[in-house]
Amino acid sequence: MINRSKKQQSSRRQVIQTGIAGIAGAATVGFTTKVNAQQPIPKPANSKNRFAGKVVLITGATSGIGRAAAIAFAREGAKVGFCGRRENLGTEVEQQIKKNGGDATYVKADVTQPKEVESFVNRIVEKYGQLNVAFNNAGDVLSKPLHEITVDEWDWVQNTNLRGVFLAMKYQIPHMLKRGGNIVITASQHTVATRPGMAAYAAAKRALLGLVQAATLDYGQLGIRVNMLSPGITDTPLFQRTTGGSKEKVEAARQLVDGLKRIATAEEIAEAALFLASNDCPYITGVSLLADGGMMSGL
């Protein structure tokens, strides 16, 4: 049993009461420098061109972790095809990547809709000729006690976080069967330990581990690696909306991160995704990489 100071316990109770715990690991750009005003944030790694000549497909890349990943993959030489529901943001990301000298194509698509997902995947493969990496990142969060969750809300959380990944993999894998590939799925630190009000979200994210492990066994011998990335609290637009700019709520969330005592940037989580998707770890498959700044170490 770990003994905590009254201040630490108070901070954790405050986070649960304000609902910030619900956004841990959800899919940035924003006020991370303010969130971590007293904490040094490492600079992103320099491009190694690990993905030169490769085609990378990303879901949920119009903001947050997905956006950061799209920019990072392109920076390392990949041709990036990505989707999201917000067309204006998708166009902005595509233009930014092209302005930086990269190659990217945005397609408006809702990951809960089979025809839209299939069309998105096929369009990218038809344009670039192959598919080497998939980063299935799209997701959303709901924070409510179980008995207050409506059936529609439950279905929405499961469809966005679980069904969306299933659909993406269903249409991605056939394009990887001949030459192999790497699939990375965004889950959450809620796959390790959850909090009050997170029944729907935690159930969906924990189910992803079963999906990853089963796919690993199905396709490992065909050269397809499948891994899961589980972020902790990350500075994303969702985090910003939840805190509403409140210094107290931000500080309470920061105190949850027992190790590094700061909130992750989307770029840091994206670098973890690139690692799993690269040939830097050719023998890693079927696992969940926890990127939480030491948060789970203090539970």
Secondary structure, 3 states (H helix, E strand, C coil): CCCCCHHHHHHHHHHHHHCHHHHCCCCCCCCHHHHCCCCCCCCCCCCCCCCCCCEEEEECCCCHHHHHHHHHHHHCCCEEEEEECCHHHHHHHHHHHHHCCCEEEEEECCCCCHHHHHHHHHHHHHHHCCCCEEEECCCCCCCECHHHCCHHHHHHHHHHHHHHHHHHHHHHHHHCCCCCEEEEEECCHHHCCCCCCEHHHHHHHHHHHHHHHHHHHHHHHHCEEEEEEEECCEECHHHHHHHCCCHHHHHHHHHHCCCCCCCEEHHHHHHHHHHHHCCCCCCCCCCEEEECCCCHHHC
